[in-house]
Amino acid sequence: MSHNPLPITTSNIPVHNRAPDDFQPRAQLRKLFVEGNIKCGDNDKIEAFSKKYIVSPDLVKVYLERLTNIEVRKNMRQEEKRQAKRDEETKGYGGYNWEELYKSGNLKKLKVAELNKYIFRHNLSRRKMSKSEKLNLLSAHISKGLCERILTLSAAETAAMEDSDTQSEDDDASVSEDSESEDELLLEFGDASNSEKKIIQRTAKVKRKMSCLKGPG
């Protein structure tokens, strides 16, 4: 007896809004894990899943451990971001090294709320500005402060050098006056021995010190 197979018809198969036939075990396991319907240690659910999708229970456990590790790292990153946001909100003007941020070019990495801390502290502006305008304002103000500091230090160094030159001239004049005093005493006493010359030199120095103590007039 011959067998005539029935014809395959597709008239009853939906074409639109049809759910995909997803038999991928890992995709199904990930979906259950995200929904919270399975996790590491659920031995009964792991066994049921392995039978349904024809996968070894050991492989199911390995993939669940991987998904768990991914979720832990994700939660850690989210917590770090939340903590960074909290720190940013509570961080004051003094918590930033503004000059170092300017020199390293990292001002642009700051958020607008952080830039406002510098602007409001120095009362630079109250009008509405874009971030690029605020960056330009901060850069100009910080640069101006650095230039003023360099000019002040340079002026102080110049003044110190001038004081040193003046002191050197005074010392030269003092030596000259001592020499003249000694010459005058030598002329007054005429020829003298070496010991007498030393006494005369010391006398001249004492006279000069006395004149300095008395002052002018």
Residue pairs with C-beta under 8 A, 6 or more apart in sequence:
22 28
23 53
25 49
25 53
25 54
25 55
26 63
28 49
28 53
29 38
29 49
29 53
29 60
29 63
29 64
29 67
30 67
32 38
32 45
32 49
33 39
33 64
33 67
37 45
38 45
38 46
38 49
38 64
39 64
39 68
40 61
40 64
40 65
40 68
46 57
46 60
46 61
46 64
47 57
49 55
49 60
50 56
50 57
50 59
50 60
88 111
88 113
88 114
89 113
91 114
92 117
93 117
93 118
93 121
96 110
96 114
96 117
96 118
98 118
98 138
98 142
99 142
99 145
99 146
101 107
101 110
102 138
102 139
102 142
102 143
107 115
107 135
107 138
107 139
108 135
112 131
112 134
115 131
115 134
115 135
115 138
116 134
118 124
118 138
118 141
119 125
119 134
119 137
119 138
122 141
124 137
124 138
124 141
125 137
129 137
174 208
177 208
178 204
178 205
178 208
181 204
181 205
181 207
181 208
182 200
182 201
182 204
184 204
185 200
185 203
185 204
186 192
186 197
186 200
189 196
189 200
192 200
